[in-house]
Amino acid sequence: SDRVPGAAKNVPKKCVE
């Protein structure tokens, strides 16, 4: 997902979370 929580911002946007 393009929009992810700040915590998930460290990982690629393609990440599941």
mmCIF file of the N, C-alpha and C atoms, coordinates in Angstrom:
data_MODEL
# 
_entry.id   MODEL 
# 
loop_
_atom_site.group_PDB 
_atom_site.id 
_atom_site.type_symbol 
_atom_site.label_atom_id 
_atom_site.label_alt_id 
_atom_site.label_comp_id 
_atom_site.label_asym_id 
_atom_site.label_entity_id 
_atom_site.label_seq_id 
_atom_site.pdbx_PDB_ins_code 
_atom_site.Cartn_x 
_atom_site.Cartn_y 
_atom_site.Cartn_z 
_atom_site.occupancy 
_atom_site.B_iso_or_equiv 
_atom_site.pdbx_formal_charge 
_atom_site.auth_seq_id 
_atom_site.auth_comp_id 
_atom_site.auth_asym_id 
_atom_site.auth_atom_id 
_atom_site.pdbx_PDB_model_num 
ATOM 1  N N  . SER A 1 1  ? 0.850  -1.216 0.000  1.00 0.00 ? 1  SER A N  1 
ATOM 2  C CA . SER A 1 1  ? 0.000  0.000  0.000  1.00 0.00 ? 1  SER A CA 1 
ATOM 3  C C  . SER A 1 1  ? 0.877  1.254  0.000  1.00 0.00 ? 1  SER A C  1 
ATOM 4  N N  . ASP A 1 2  ? 0.445  2.261  -0.738 1.00 0.00 ? 2  ASP A N  1 
ATOM 5  C CA . ASP A 1 2  ? 1.218  3.507  -0.800 1.00 0.00 ? 2  ASP A CA 1 
ATOM 6  C C  . ASP A 1 2  ? 1.196  4.231  0.546  1.00 0.00 ? 2  ASP A C  1 
ATOM 7  N N  . ARG A 1 3  ? 0.021  4.235  1.177  1.00 0.00 ? 3  ARG A N  1 
ATOM 8  C CA . ARG A 1 3  ? -0.120 4.937  2.462  1.00 0.00 ? 3  ARG A CA 1 
ATOM 9  C C  . ARG A 1 3  ? 0.071  3.968  3.616  1.00 0.00 ? 3  ARG A C  1 
ATOM 10 N N  . VAL A 1 4  ? 1.156  4.177  4.364  1.00 0.00 ? 4  VAL A N  1 
ATOM 11 C CA . VAL A 1 4  ? 1.447  3.294  5.488  1.00 0.00 ? 4  VAL A CA 1 
ATOM 12 C C  . VAL A 1 4  ? 1.777  4.114  6.723  1.00 0.00 ? 4  VAL A C  1 
ATOM 13 N N  . PRO A 1 5  ? 1.594  3.541  7.915  1.00 0.00 ? 5  PRO A N  1 
ATOM 14 C CA . PRO A 1 5  ? 1.900  4.238  9.174  1.00 0.00 ? 5  PRO A CA 1 
ATOM 15 C C  . PRO A 1 5  ? 3.351  4.712  9.212  1.00 0.00 ? 5  PRO A C  1 
ATOM 16 N N  . GLY A 1 6  ? 3.648  5.665  10.049 1.00 0.00 ? 6  GLY A N  1 
ATOM 17 C CA . GLY A 1 6  ? 5.001  6.214  10.153 1.00 0.00 ? 6  GLY A CA 1 
ATOM 18 C C  . GLY A 1 6  ? 6.022  5.121  10.434 1.00 0.00 ? 6  GLY A C  1 
ATOM 19 N N  . ALA A 1 7  ? 5.623  4.127  11.233 1.00 0.00 ? 7  ALA A N  1 
ATOM 20 C CA . ALA A 1 7  ? 6.529  3.034  11.591 1.00 0.00 ? 7  ALA A CA 1 
ATOM 21 C C  . ALA A 1 7  ? 6.901  2.230  10.350 1.00 0.00 ? 7  ALA A C  1 
ATOM 22 N N  . ALA A 1 8  ? 5.939  2.042  9.456  1.00 0.00 ? 8  ALA A N  1 
ATOM 23 C CA . ALA A 1 8  ? 6.170  1.256  8.242  1.00 0.00 ? 8  ALA A CA 1 
ATOM 24 C C  . ALA A 1 8  ? 6.885  2.077  7.175  1.00 0.00 ? 8  ALA A C  1 
ATOM 25 N N  . LYS A 1 9  ? 7.070  3.360  7.440  1.00 0.00 ? 9  LYS A N  1 
ATOM 26 C CA . LYS A 1 9  ? 7.728  4.243  6.465  1.00 0.00 ? 9  LYS A CA 1 
ATOM 27 C C  . LYS A 1 9  ? 9.182  3.812  6.239  1.00 0.00 ? 9  LYS A C  1 
ATOM 28 N N  . ASN A 1 10 ? 9.743  3.093  7.228  1.00 0.00 ? 10 ASN A N  1 
ATOM 29 C CA . ASN A 1 10 ? 11.131 2.649  7.109  1.00 0.00 ? 10 ASN A CA 1 
ATOM 30 C C  . ASN A 1 10 ? 11.268 1.542  6.060  1.00 0.00 ? 10 ASN A C  1 
ATOM 31 N N  . VAL A 1 11 ? 10.187 0.793  5.876  1.00 0.00 ? 11 VAL A N  1 
ATOM 32 C CA . VAL A 1 11 ? 10.223 -0.310 4.913  1.00 0.00 ? 11 VAL A CA 1 
ATOM 33 C C  . VAL A 1 11 ? 9.617  0.129  3.587  1.00 0.00 ? 11 VAL A C  1 
ATOM 34 N N  . PRO A 1 12 ? 9.876  -0.612 2.498  1.00 0.00 ? 12 PRO A N  1 
ATOM 35 C CA . PRO A 1 12 ? 9.339  -0.289 1.181  1.00 0.00 ? 12 PRO A CA 1 
ATOM 36 C C  . PRO A 1 12 ? 7.825  -0.184 1.216  1.00 0.00 ? 12 PRO A C  1 
ATOM 37 N N  . LYS A 1 13 ? 7.259  0.679  0.355  1.00 0.00 ? 13 LYS A N  1 
ATOM 38 C CA . LYS A 1 13 ? 5.811  0.853  0.309  1.00 0.00 ? 13 LYS A CA 1 
ATOM 39 C C  . LYS A 1 13 ? 5.106  -0.417 -0.143 1.00 0.00 ? 13 LYS A C  1 
ATOM 40 N N  . LYS A 1 14 ? 5.885  -1.317 -0.760 1.00 0.00 ? 14 LYS A N  1 
ATOM 41 C CA . LYS A 1 14 ? 5.335  -2.575 -1.239 1.00 0.00 ? 14 LYS A CA 1 
ATOM 42 C C  . LYS A 1 14 ? 5.103  -3.550 -0.080 1.00 0.00 ? 14 LYS A C  1 
ATOM 43 N N  . CYS A 1 15 ? 5.581  -3.164 1.115  1.00 0.00 ? 15 CYS A N  1 
ATOM 44 C CA . CYS A 1 15 ? 5.459  -4.031 2.285  1.00 0.00 ? 15 CYS A CA 1 
ATOM 45 C C  . CYS A 1 15 ? 3.993  -4.330 2.607  1.00 0.00 ? 15 CYS A C  1 
ATOM 46 N N  . VAL A 1 16 ? 3.748  -5.491 3.203  1.00 0.00 ? 16 VAL A N  1 
ATOM 47 C CA . VAL A 1 16 ? 2.380  -5.898 3.532  1.00 0.00 ? 16 VAL A CA 1 
ATOM 48 C C  . VAL A 1 16 ? 1.790  -4.952 4.573  1.00 0.00 ? 16 VAL A C  1 
ATOM 49 N N  . GLU A 1 17 ? 2.603  -4.619 5.572  1.00 0.00 ? 17 GLU A N  1 
ATOM 50 C CA . GLU A 1 17 ? 2.092  -3.742 6.637  1.00 0.00 ? 17 GLU A CA 1 
ATOM 51 C C  . GLU A 1 17 ? 2.309  -2.294 6.253  1.00 0.00 ? 17 GLU A C  1 
# 
